[in-house]
Amino acid sequence: MENIILILSKATHKENLHSIDVNADMWSQGIGSLDRMSFFFSLEKAFNIKISNDEQNQLHNLNDVLNFVQSKS
């Protein structure tokens, strides 16, 4: 999870994400559509995976993202 939070922090240029609630919706934590797009692009590069638009729409919180990345690895 630490790697994913670090990628999110770099992609969104937001700090103090270690206090983020991994079960809460990313939208409710101030991670908007452009941040999400940058985050997903960074995940694709970091883990050498592809995330389709449909898959992106199903990833609501960081736990969803972690489970998705693990299923692709």
A tleap script that builds the chain and sets N, CA, C and O, in Angstrom:
source leaprc.protein.ff14SB
mol = sequence {
  NMET GLU ASN ILE ILE LEU ILE LEU SER LYS
  ALA THR HIE LYS GLU ASN LEU HIE SER ILE
  ASP VAL ASN ALA ASP MET TRP SER GLN GLY
  ILE GLY SER LEU ASP ARG MET SER PHE PHE
  PHE SER LEU GLU LYS ALA PHE ASN ILE LYS
  ILE SER ASN ASP GLU GLN ASN GLN LEU HIE
  ASN LEU ASN ASP VAL LEU ASN PHE VAL GLN
  SER LYS CSER
}
set mol.1.N position { 0.822 -1.197 0.000 }
set mol.1.CA position { 0.000 0.000 0.000 }
set mol.1.C position { 0.867 1.262 0.000 }
set mol.1.O position { 0.495 2.280 -0.583 }
set mol.2.N position { 2.033 1.182 0.665 }
set mol.2.CA position { 2.919 2.352 0.723 }
set mol.2.C position { 3.311 2.819 -0.675 }
set mol.2.O position { 3.337 4.020 -0.943 }
set mol.3.N position { 3.618 1.873 -1.570 }
set mol.3.CA position { 3.998 2.233 -2.942 }
set mol.3.C position { 2.874 2.968 -3.654 }
set mol.3.O position { 3.113 3.939 -4.372 }
set mol.4.N position { 1.656 2.505 -3.455 }
set mol.4.CA position { 0.507 3.120 -4.122 }
set mol.4.C position { 0.265 4.522 -3.578 }
set mol.4.O position { -0.047 5.436 -4.342 }
set mol.5.N position { 0.403 4.701 -2.282 }
set mol.5.CA position { 0.231 6.034 -1.692 }
set mol.5.C position { 1.324 6.974 -2.194 }
set mol.5.O position { 1.055 8.142 -2.474 }
set mol.6.N position { 2.538 6.482 -2.308 }
set mol.6.CA position { 3.636 7.296 -2.824 }
set mol.6.C position { 3.375 7.697 -4.276 }
set mol.6.O position { 3.606 8.848 -4.647 }
set mol.7.N position { 2.906 6.779 -5.088 }
set mol.7.CA position { 2.573 7.079 -6.484 }
set mol.7.C position { 1.449 8.111 -6.536 }
set mol.7.O position { 1.503 9.042 -7.339 }
set mol.8.N position { 0.442 7.957 -5.695 }
set mol.8.CA position { -0.661 8.918 -5.640 }
set mol.8.C position { -0.144 10.299 -5.257 }
set mol.8.O position { -0.537 11.299 -5.857 }
set mol.9.N position { 0.724 10.356 -4.272 }
set mol.9.CA position { 1.282 11.625 -3.814 }
set mol.9.C position { 2.048 12.327 -4.934 }
set mol.9.O position { 1.886 13.529 -5.143 }
set mol.10.N position { 2.877 11.579 -5.648 }
set mol.10.CA position { 3.657 12.157 -6.744 }
set mol.10.C position { 2.770 12.564 -7.911 }
set mol.10.O position { 2.981 13.618 -8.513 }
set mol.11.N position { 1.783 11.741 -8.236 }
set mol.11.CA position { 0.914 12.014 -9.384 }
set mol.11.C position { 0.003 13.210 -9.149 }
set mol.11.O position { -0.328 13.936 -10.086 }
set mol.12.N position { -0.398 13.415 -7.907 }
set mol.12.CA position { -1.350 14.490 -7.595 }
set mol.12.C position { -0.673 15.712 -7.001 }
set mol.12.O position { -1.313 16.748 -6.818 }
set mol.13.N position { 0.620 15.602 -6.697 }
set mol.13.CA position { 1.373 16.690 -6.057 }
set mol.13.C position { 0.754 17.086 -4.723 }
set mol.13.O position { 0.802 18.248 -4.319 }
set mol.14.N position { 0.177 16.110 -4.055 }
set mol.14.CA position { -0.405 16.332 -2.727 }
set mol.14.C position { 0.501 15.681 -1.693 }
set mol.14.O position { 1.050 14.602 -1.913 }
set mol.15.N position { 0.643 16.360 -0.563 }
set mol.15.CA position { 1.449 15.814 0.521 }
set mol.15.C position { 0.519 15.341 1.633 }
set mol.15.O position { -0.692 15.558 1.576 }
set mol.16.N position { 1.085 14.706 2.625 }
set mol.16.CA position { 0.344 14.228 3.802 }
set mol.16.C position { -0.724 13.203 3.440 }
set mol.16.O position { -1.777 13.155 4.076 }
set mol.17.N position { -0.468 12.396 2.440 }
set mol.17.CA position { -1.432 11.372 2.052 }
set mol.17.C position { -1.328 10.127 2.924 }
set mol.17.O position { -2.115 9.195 2.758 }
set mol.18.N position { -0.371 10.093 3.850 }
set mol.18.CA position { -0.263 8.929 4.725 }
set mol.18.C position { -1.433 8.861 5.703 }
set mol.18.O position { -1.674 7.820 6.313 }
set mol.19.N position { -2.157 9.967 5.852 }
set mol.19.CA position { -3.335 9.959 6.718 }
set mol.19.C position { -4.616 9.697 5.925 }
set mol.19.O position { -5.718 9.774 6.467 }
set mol.20.N position { -4.458 9.387 4.634 }
set mol.20.CA position { -5.624 9.136 3.792 }
set mol.20.C position { -6.335 7.864 4.244 }
set mol.20.O position { -5.696 6.891 4.645 }
set mol.21.N position { -7.646 7.885 4.176 }
set mol.21.CA position { -8.456 6.716 4.520 }
set mol.21.C position { -8.539 5.825 3.278 }
set mol.21.O position { -9.179 6.186 2.290 }
set mol.22.N position { -7.896 4.677 3.334 }
set mol.22.CA position { -7.810 3.811 2.161 }
set mol.22.C position { -9.152 3.191 1.782 }
set mol.22.O position { -9.296 2.637 0.692 }
set mol.23.N position { -10.138 3.283 2.683 }
set mol.23.CA position { -11.463 2.742 2.385 }
set mol.23.C position { -12.455 3.809 1.939 }
set mol.23.O position { -13.558 3.482 1.500 }
set mol.24.N position { -12.079 5.071 2.044 }
set mol.24.CA position { -12.976 6.154 1.651 }
set mol.24.C position { -12.817 6.454 0.166 }
set mol.24.O position { -11.744 6.273 -0.409 }
set mol.25.N position { -13.877 6.903 -0.424 }
set mol.25.CA position { -13.893 7.262 -1.830 }
set mol.25.C position { -12.854 8.339 -2.107 }
set mol.25.O position { -12.732 9.303 -1.351 }
set mol.26.N position { -12.109 8.175 -3.188 }
set mol.26.CA position { -11.066 9.148 -3.525 }
set mol.26.C position { -11.644 10.539 -3.763 }
set mol.26.O position { -11.017 11.537 -3.410 }
set mol.27.N position { -12.841 10.613 -4.361 }
set mol.27.CA position { -13.470 11.913 -4.625 }
set mol.27.C position { -13.677 12.676 -3.319 }
set mol.27.O position { -13.420 13.878 -3.249 }
set mol.28.N position { -14.139 11.981 -2.298 }
set mol.28.CA position { -14.444 12.649 -1.026 }
set mol.28.C position { -13.189 13.122 -0.304 }
set mol.28.O position { -13.273 13.887 0.656 }
set mol.29.N position { -12.036 12.670 -0.760 }
set mol.29.CA position { -10.770 13.062 -0.150 }
set mol.29.C position { -10.006 14.075 -1.010 }
set mol.29.O position { -8.810 14.293 -0.821 }
set mol.30.N position { -10.719 14.683 -1.950 }
set mol.30.CA position { -10.135 15.746 -2.748 }
set mol.30.C position { -9.312 15.295 -3.935 }
set mol.30.O position { -8.530 16.073 -4.482 }
set mol.31.N position { -9.481 14.049 -4.338 }
set mol.31.CA position { -8.756 13.528 -5.502 }
set mol.31.C position { -9.726 13.551 -6.679 }
set mol.31.O position { -10.533 12.639 -6.856 }
set mol.32.N position { -9.631 14.614 -7.481 }
set mol.32.CA position { -10.557 14.835 -8.583 }
set mol.32.C position { -10.206 14.062 -9.836 }
set mol.32.O position { -9.310 13.217 -9.835 }
set mol.33.N position { -10.923 14.363 -10.901 }
set mol.33.CA position { -10.788 13.586 -12.136 }
set mol.33.C position { -9.403 13.708 -12.765 }
set mol.33.O position { -8.868 12.704 -13.234 }
set mol.34.N position { -8.810 14.887 -12.793 }
set mol.34.CA position { -7.472 15.027 -13.369 }
set mol.34.C position { -6.432 14.320 -12.512 }
set mol.34.O position { -5.505 13.699 -13.032 }
set mol.35.N position { -6.593 14.419 -11.186 }
set mol.35.CA position { -5.689 13.701 -10.285 }
set mol.35.C position { -5.796 12.198 -10.488 }
set mol.35.O position { -4.787 11.493 -10.517 }
set mol.36.N position { -7.023 11.711 -10.627 }
set mol.36.CA position { -7.233 10.275 -10.834 }
set mol.36.C position { -6.591 9.817 -12.136 }
set mol.36.O position { -5.950 8.768 -12.182 }
set mol.37.N position { -6.763 10.603 -13.189 }
set mol.37.CA position { -6.195 10.251 -14.485 }
set mol.37.C position { -4.667 10.177 -14.394 }
set mol.37.O position { -4.059 9.233 -14.898 }
set mol.38.N position { -4.061 11.155 -13.762 }
set mol.38.CA position { -2.610 11.158 -13.582 }
set mol.38.C position { -2.164 9.978 -12.719 }
set mol.38.O position { -1.149 9.342 -13.003 }
set mol.39.N position { -2.926 9.692 -11.669 }
set mol.39.CA position { -2.638 8.577 -10.773 }
set mol.39.C position { -2.682 7.253 -11.528 }
set mol.39.O position { -1.761 6.445 -11.404 }
set mol.40.N position { -3.726 7.021 -12.300 }
set mol.40.CA position { -3.848 5.766 -13.032 }
set mol.40.C position { -2.750 5.629 -14.087 }
set mol.40.O position { -2.224 4.535 -14.289 }
set mol.41.N position { -2.402 6.718 -14.754 }
set mol.41.CA position { -1.300 6.682 -15.719 }
set mol.41.C position { 0.002 6.308 -15.006 }
set mol.41.O position { 0.776 5.495 -15.511 }
set mol.42.N position { 0.238 6.890 -13.855 }
set mol.42.CA position { 1.452 6.586 -13.086 }
set mol.42.C position { 1.472 5.132 -12.621 }
set mol.42.O position { 2.527 4.498 -12.618 }
set mol.43.N position { 0.319 4.603 -12.232 }
set mol.43.CA position { 0.231 3.192 -11.837 }
set mol.43.C position { 0.567 2.281 -13.017 }
set mol.43.O position { 1.278 1.288 -12.867 }
set mol.44.N position { 0.045 2.635 -14.189 }
set mol.44.CA position { 0.329 1.824 -15.380 }
set mol.44.C position { 1.831 1.760 -15.648 }
set mol.44.O position { 2.371 0.699 -15.960 }
set mol.45.N position { 2.492 2.897 -15.524 }
set mol.45.CA position { 3.933 2.937 -15.750 }
set mol.45.C position { 4.692 2.186 -14.662 }
set mol.45.O position { 5.606 1.418 -14.960 }
set mol.46.N position { 4.321 2.402 -13.414 }
set mol.46.CA position { 5.057 1.819 -12.287 }
set mol.46.C position { 4.945 0.299 -12.249 }
set mol.46.O position { 5.912 -0.389 -11.924 }
set mol.47.N position { 3.765 -0.225 -12.581 }
set mol.47.CA position { 3.524 -1.662 -12.459 }
set mol.47.C position { 3.443 -2.371 -13.807 }
set mol.47.O position { 3.182 -3.572 -13.866 }
set mol.48.N position { 3.670 -1.618 -14.902 }
set mol.48.CA position { 3.625 -2.187 -16.241 }
set mol.48.C position { 2.315 -2.939 -16.493 }
set mol.48.O position { 2.294 -4.094 -16.918 }
set mol.49.N position { 1.219 -2.219 -16.207 }
set mol.49.CA position { -0.115 -2.775 -16.409 }
set mol.49.C position { -0.933 -1.796 -17.244 }
set mol.49.O position { -0.518 -0.657 -17.458 }
set mol.50.N position { -2.075 -2.234 -17.704 }
set mol.50.CA position { -3.031 -1.372 -18.395 }
set mol.50.C position { -4.305 -1.314 -17.560 }
set mol.50.O position { -4.756 -2.324 -17.020 }
set mol.51.N position { -4.875 -0.121 -17.465 }
set mol.51.CA position { -6.125 0.074 -16.726 }
set mol.51.C position { -7.112 0.711 -17.694 }
set mol.51.O position { -6.962 1.874 -18.071 }
set mol.52.N position { -8.114 -0.052 -18.090 }
set mol.52.CA position { -9.099 0.464 -19.044 }
set mol.52.C position { -9.989 1.507 -18.360 }
set mol.52.O position { -10.011 1.613 -17.134 }
set mol.53.N position { -10.714 2.264 -19.166 }
set mol.53.CA position { -11.640 3.261 -18.614 }
set mol.53.C position { -12.694 2.602 -17.734 }
set mol.53.O position { -13.048 3.125 -16.678 }
set mol.54.N position { -13.190 1.451 -18.175 }
set mol.54.CA position { -14.191 0.738 -17.368 }
set mol.54.C position { -13.601 0.315 -16.024 }
set mol.54.O position { -14.256 0.423 -14.987 }
set mol.55.N position { -12.362 -0.165 -16.054 }
set mol.55.CA position { -11.705 -0.566 -14.805 }
set mol.55.C position { -11.477 0.639 -13.903 }
set mol.55.O position { -11.675 0.557 -12.691 }
set mol.56.N position { -11.062 1.761 -14.491 }
set mol.56.CA position { -10.857 2.974 -13.700 }
set mol.56.C position { -12.133 3.388 -12.983 }
set mol.56.O position { -12.092 3.822 -11.832 }
set mol.57.N position { -13.254 3.254 -13.657 }
set mol.57.CA position { -14.538 3.638 -13.068 }
set mol.57.C position { -14.937 2.747 -11.896 }
set mol.57.O position { -15.781 3.133 -11.088 }
set mol.58.N position { -14.347 1.574 -11.795 }
set mol.58.CA position { -14.664 0.653 -10.710 }
set mol.58.C position { -13.721 0.805 -9.519 }
set mol.58.O position { -13.935 0.183 -8.479 }
set mol.59.N position { -12.685 1.621 -9.660 }
set mol.59.CA position { -11.698 1.806 -8.591 }
set mol.59.C position { -12.053 3.073 -7.813 }
set mol.59.O position { -11.704 4.181 -8.219 }
set mol.60.N position { -12.747 2.896 -6.698 }
set mol.60.CA position { -13.268 4.034 -5.945 }
set mol.60.C position { -12.368 4.479 -4.801 }
set mol.60.O position { -12.343 5.659 -4.449 }
set mol.61.N position { -11.632 3.542 -4.222 }
set mol.61.CA position { -10.764 3.878 -3.090 }
set mol.61.C position { -9.421 3.168 -3.250 }
set mol.61.O position { -9.235 2.376 -4.174 }
set mol.62.N position { -8.502 3.455 -2.358 }
set mol.62.CA position { -7.160 2.878 -2.506 }
set mol.62.C position { -7.133 1.373 -2.283 }
set mol.62.O position { -6.282 0.685 -2.847 }
set mol.63.N position { -8.039 0.855 -1.479 }
set mol.63.CA position { -8.120 -0.608 -1.342 }
set mol.63.C position { -8.516 -1.247 -2.663 }
set mol.63.O position { -7.975 -2.288 -3.034 }
set mol.64.N position { -9.460 -0.632 -3.379 }
set mol.64.CA position { -9.830 -1.122 -4.708 }
set mol.64.C position { -8.617 -1.134 -5.628 }
set mol.64.O position { -8.385 -2.094 -6.363 }
set mol.65.N position { -7.846 -0.044 -5.572 }
set mol.65.CA position { -6.653 0.072 -6.416 }
set mol.65.C position { -5.635 -1.007 -6.064 }
set mol.65.O position { -5.090 -1.666 -6.949 }
set mol.66.N position { -5.386 -1.182 -4.784 }
set mol.66.CA position { -4.419 -2.206 -4.335 }
set mol.66.C position { -4.847 -3.579 -4.813 }
set mol.66.O position { -4.028 -4.311 -5.369 }
set mol.67.N position { -6.094 -3.951 -4.616 }
set mol.67.CA position { -6.593 -5.267 -5.055 }
set mol.67.C position { -6.464 -5.430 -6.564 }
set mol.67.O position { -6.107 -6.502 -7.053 }
set mol.68.N position { -6.757 -4.353 -7.302 }
set mol.68.CA position { -6.665 -4.402 -8.758 }
set mol.68.C position { -5.217 -4.636 -9.187 }
set mol.68.O position { -4.942 -5.514 -10.005 }
set mol.69.N position { -4.289 -3.845 -8.631 }
set mol.69.CA position { -2.875 -3.966 -9.002 }
set mol.69.C position { -2.358 -5.368 -8.659 }
set mol.69.O position { -1.615 -5.966 -9.437 }
set mol.70.N position { -2.747 -5.880 -7.507 }
set mol.70.CA position { -2.310 -7.222 -7.124 }
set mol.70.C position { -2.866 -8.283 -8.070 }
set mol.70.O position { -2.190 -9.273 -8.352 }
set mol.71.N position { -4.081 -8.091 -8.559 }
set mol.71.CA position { -4.678 -9.067 -9.469 }
set mol.71.C position { -4.000 -9.041 -10.843 }
set mol.71.O position { -4.038 -10.036 -11.568 }
set mol.72.N position { -3.387 -7.923 -11.205 }
set mol.72.CA position { -2.701 -7.797 -12.490 }
set mol.72.C position { -1.248 -8.250 -12.423 }
set mol.72.O position { -0.629 -8.505 -13.456 }
set mol.73.N position { -0.702 -8.351 -11.218 }
set mol.73.CA position { 0.721 -8.710 -11.063 }
set mol.73.C position { 0.914 -10.204 -11.031 }
set mol.73.O position { 2.044 -10.678 -10.907 }
savepdb mol mol.pdb
quit
